[in-house]
Amino acid sequence: MVRSVFQSVYLVYISVYCYL
C-alpha cells in the first residue's frame, strides 16, 4: 500500500520535472 503510493508520487514528481 505505502509502496504503491510512494511510486505514484515518484511518477508525478518525474512528470513535473520533465514538464519543467
N, C-alpha and C positions, 0 to 999 in steps of 0.2 A: 504493500500500500504506500508506504513512505517512499520507497524507491521509485515507484511509478510517478508519484507527484514530483519528486526531485528531477526525474528525467523530463517531465513535461516543462518544468521551469527552465531546465537547461536548454531545451529546444527553443523555447521562447526567447531566451537570452541570446542564443546564436542568431536567431532570426532578426532580432533587433540590431545586433552587432553588424550583420550583413547589410541590413537596410541602411545603416548609417554609413 
